[in-house]
Amino acid sequence: MDDFLRFFDKLVRRFPLHLEIYYNKTMDWCIYITKKGCAADFPKAEHDGDDAVIVIAQSCDMELCFATAHVKLKEWMLEFNGGY
């Protein structure tokens, strides 16, 4: 979790994103990262209205959820931003 949060903190200083982390017993751990109002800037990426969806990760295992989100965020940055 620490590695993910440090990476995210460093990244958002030059590439603004929105991050939601939540837990409930029905949906487990969830991490949702979007770039608000930027769907048109990334037409091949997944969208939610006007927002580009960067990461959706869900797991009953907190560490696995954060690790998955970390990998998905880096993969998205490589594919749609040319790196991180």
C-alpha positions, -999 to 999 in steps of 0.1 A, spaced: 0 0 0 28 24 9 45 19 -25 12 27 -44 4 58 -23 40 71 -27 39 65 -65 4 81 -68 15 111 -47 45 117 -69 25 112 -101 -4 136 -93 20 165 -89 24 166 -127 -6 145 -139 -37 154 -119 -60 125 -111 -88 117 -87 -85 88 -63 -112 69 -43 -104 42 -19 -132 25 0 -142 -6 18 -174 -23 27 -182 -59 35 -203 -63 3 -178 -49 -22 -145 -55 -3 -116 -31 -10 -121 -8 -40 -98 16 -56 -111 39 -84 -89 64 -102 -102 88 -128 -91 119 -148 -120 142 -145 -134 158 -176 -107 142 -198 -126 114 -217 -121 133 -250 -83 135 -244 -81 97 -242 -107 84 -266 -94 48 -266 -95 46 -228 -125 35 -207 -149 63 -199 -175 72 -173 -193 101 -187 -168 129 -193 -142 112 -171 -114 89 -183 -113 58 -161 -77 49 -152 -81 21 -126 -108 0 -112 -95 -25 -87 -115 -46 -62 -105 -74 -38 -112 -88 -4 -74 -88 2 -63 -52 9 -27 -57 -2 -37 -74 -34 -61 -46 -42 -34 -20 -38 -9 -40 -57 -34 -45 -86 -42 -8 -87 -4 0 -87 2 -22 -117 -30 -10 -136 -20 26 -130 15 21 -144 1 1 -174 -24 28 -182 3 55 -180 26 35 -203 -2 29 -228 -19 63 -229 7 87 -216 40 73 -230 53 65 -195 52 76 -159 
